[in-house]
Amino acid sequence: MNALLRLLAWLLALALVALPVVAVLNGWVGAERFPLARLRVSGQFERVQAEQLRAAVAPHARRGYFAVDLHAAQRAVERLPWVESAQVRKQWPDVLEVRVVEHRPFARWGEDRMLSERGVLFPLPPDLADARLPRLDGPPARAPEVVALYNEARELFAPLGYGVAELGVDARGSWSLVLDNGTRVVVGRDDARARLQRFVRVLPQLLAGQARPLERADLRYTNGFTLAWGRPATRDSSFHTPASAQARAKQASST
């Protein structure tokens, strides 16, 4: 009996010591004695507002320095528009530090998303709906491939004075792009880089002395391209050729 009483007394003493610690760590007591009174924000960002950050972390900071849930606060910040990643930590005695990395848009992705410079897809912000950015598209898992081919295509066409406005790959793996002058280039599924290189090499010859704009080029051929020409820039429509007229262009290497 004496041993049981001693055990109960020991457990009671342990509880009396541990309970205040548990209460403080869980925010049951002590929040007013150890408050998080200051928010310190760092990082290079332009679109995320300090008021948004304060509102995101406030529910988690009310429980005080010892009971703040840093992981929950971090997740709340990362759910904000334009936030790519965040780090939340506390500094004694009353500071909550938030470091933010903001999405830096690289291109439009599909109809309702953006691709950041780090290759992260995020919802299209309303203020960028009309932004002049390249338009990329494809299965999200293939985003690195899309970006790589876009960069290569941009370098290929730049010496000719063209930019790449759109580039994408469909569900079947077929590539296509649109130049900034409106020309659509259907590349196909196989050897996309080699086909583009071959097309760029002969494009000046195809356009030489041609009054009509090139509307579409289909590169899905082994020994040539199928070209669709538009109407020439003239007021006299009697000399216009049909927009659907097509001509076969042989590769320079095959002539």
MOSULPE-V794098 format. One record per residue. N is the residue number from 0. RES is the residue in three letters. D_LAST is the distance of its C-alpha to the last C-alpha in Angstrom with 2 decimals. Layout:
N | RES | D_LAST
N | RES | D_LAST
This chain:
0 | MET | 108.00
1 | ASN | 108.05
2 | ALA | 104.70
3 | LEU | 103.22
4 | LEU | 104.59
5 | ARG | 103.15
6 | LEU | 99.71
7 | LEU | 99.89
8 | ALA | 101.00
9 | TRP | 98.15
10 | LEU | 95.60
11 | LEU | 97.12
12 | ALA | 96.94
13 | LEU | 93.31
14 | ALA | 92.53
15 | LEU | 94.31
16 | VAL | 92.19
17 | ALA | 88.85
18 | LEU | 89.22
19 | PRO | 89.01
20 | VAL | 85.91
21 | VAL | 84.25
22 | ALA | 85.32
23 | VAL | 83.80
24 | LEU | 80.52
25 | ASN | 80.20
26 | GLY | 81.17
27 | TRP | 84.38
28 | VAL | 86.37
29 | GLY | 85.65
30 | ALA | 82.81
31 | GLU | 85.05
32 | ARG | 86.14
33 | PHE | 82.64
34 | PRO | 80.40
35 | LEU | 76.81
36 | ALA | 77.51
37 | ARG | 74.42
38 | LEU | 70.67
39 | ARG | 68.43
40 | VAL | 64.73
41 | SER | 61.98
42 | GLY | 58.20
43 | GLN | 55.47
44 | PHE | 55.30
45 | GLU | 55.27
46 | ARG | 55.52
47 | VAL | 58.10
48 | GLN | 61.60
49 | ALA | 64.65
50 | GLU | 66.57
51 | GLN | 64.09
52 | LEU | 64.49
53 | ARG | 68.26
54 | ALA | 68.40
55 | ALA | 66.24
56 | VAL | 68.39
57 | ALA | 71.78
58 | PRO | 72.67
59 | HIS | 72.10
60 | ALA | 73.94
61 | ARG | 77.15
62 | ARG | 78.46
63 | GLY | 78.82
64 | TYR | 77.56
65 | PHE | 78.32
66 | ALA | 77.25
67 | VAL | 73.96
68 | ASP | 71.12
69 | LEU | 68.32
70 | HIS | 65.71
71 | ALA | 66.56
72 | ALA | 66.45
73 | GLN | 63.02
74 | ARG | 61.67
75 | ALA | 63.17
76 | VAL | 61.42
77 | GLU | 58.04
78 | ARG | 58.36
79 | LEU | 58.39
80 | PRO | 55.34
81 | TRP | 53.08
82 | VAL | 54.72
83 | GLU | 52.29
84 | SER | 54.95
85 | ALA | 58.55
86 | GLN | 61.25
87 | VAL | 64.91
88 | ARG | 67.79
89 | LYS | 71.39
90 | GLN | 73.25
91 | TRP | 76.99
92 | PRO | 79.08
93 | ASP | 77.53
94 | VAL | 73.83
95 | LEU | 70.90
96 | GLU | 67.62
97 | VAL | 64.32
98 | ARG | 61.01
99 | VAL | 58.06
100 | VAL | 54.30
101 | GLU | 52.68
102 | HIS | 49.37
103 | ARG | 46.81
104 | PRO | 44.28
105 | PHE | 40.61
106 | ALA | 39.13
107 | ARG | 40.12
108 | TRP | 39.85
109 | GLY | 39.78
110 | GLU | 42.39
111 | ASP | 45.52
112 | ARG | 44.83
113 | MET | 43.77
114 | LEU | 42.15
115 | SER | 43.91
116 | GLU | 42.52
117 | ARG | 44.05
118 | GLY | 42.13
119 | VAL | 45.19
120 | LEU | 45.08
121 | PHE | 48.02
122 | PRO | 49.15
123 | LEU | 47.82
124 | PRO | 50.60
125 | PRO | 51.51
126 | ASP | 51.11
127 | LEU | 47.39
128 | ALA | 46.53
129 | ASP | 44.95
130 | ALA | 43.68
131 | ARG | 40.20
132 | LEU | 38.76
133 | PRO | 35.48
134 | ARG | 35.76
135 | LEU | 34.99
136 | ASP | 35.78
137 | GLY | 35.89
138 | PRO | 38.49
139 | PRO | 40.82
140 | ALA | 40.37
141 | ARG | 36.67
142 | ALA | 37.44
143 | PRO | 36.51
144 | GLU | 33.01
145 | VAL | 32.58
146 | VAL | 33.76
147 | ALA | 31.55
148 | LEU | 28.33
149 | TYR | 29.58
150 | ASN | 30.15
151 | GLU | 26.72
152 | ALA | 25.04
153 | ARG | 27.33
154 | GLU | 26.32
155 | LEU | 22.59
156 | PHE | 23.01
157 | ALA | 25.85
158 | PRO | 23.97
159 | LEU | 22.29
160 | GLY | 25.81
161 | TYR | 25.89
162 | GLY | 28.44
163 | VAL | 28.53
164 | ALA | 31.39
165 | GLU | 31.30
166 | LEU | 30.03
167 | GLY | 31.34
168 | VAL | 31.14
169 | ASP | 32.90
170 | ALA | 35.27
171 | ARG | 32.55
172 | GLY | 30.58
173 | SER | 27.78
174 | TRP | 26.73
175 | SER | 26.16
176 | LEU | 26.65
177 | VAL | 27.41
178 | LEU | 26.68
179 | ASP | 29.57
180 | ASN | 28.19
181 | GLY | 28.40
182 | THR | 24.79
183 | ARG | 24.95
184 | VAL | 22.32
185 | VAL | 22.73
186 | VAL | 21.63
187 | GLY | 23.25
188 | ARG | 25.32
189 | ASP | 23.18
190 | ASP | 21.43
191 | ALA | 22.15
192 | ARG | 21.68
193 | ALA | 18.34
194 | ARG | 17.02
195 | LEU | 18.56
196 | GLN | 17.19
197 | ARG | 13.55
198 | PHE | 14.46
199 | VAL | 16.36
200 | ARG | 13.68
201 | VAL | 11.44
202 | LEU | 14.62
203 | PRO | 15.50
204 | GLN | 12.42
205 | LEU | 13.30
206 | LEU | 16.87
207 | ALA | 16.64
208 | GLY | 18.90
209 | GLN | 19.46
210 | ALA | 23.20
211 | ARG | 23.33
212 | PRO | 23.68
213 | LEU | 21.47
214 | GLU | 23.97
215 | ARG | 22.25
216 | ALA | 19.11
217 | ASP | 19.03
218 | LEU | 17.12
219 | ARG | 18.57
220 | TYR | 15.52
221 | THR | 13.80
222 | ASN | 10.17
223 | GLY | 10.52
224 | PHE | 13.46
225 | THR | 16.09
226 | LEU | 17.40
227 | ALA | 20.86
228 | TRP | 21.87
229 | GLY | 25.49
230 | ARG | 27.66
231 | PRO | 27.40
232 | ALA | 30.33
233 | THR | 32.47
234 | ARG | 35.94
235 | ASP | 35.13
236 | SER | 34.20
237 | SER | 33.94
238 | PHE | 30.40
239 | HIS | 29.29
240 | THR | 26.61
241 | PRO | 27.52
242 | ALA | 26.95
243 | SER | 25.68
244 | ALA | 22.84
245 | GLN | 19.57
246 | ALA | 15.95
247 | ARG | 12.97
248 | ALA | 10.33
249 | LYS | 7.09
250 | GLN | 6.79
251 | ALA | 5.49
252 | SER | 5.67
253 | SER | 3.81
254 | THR | 0.00
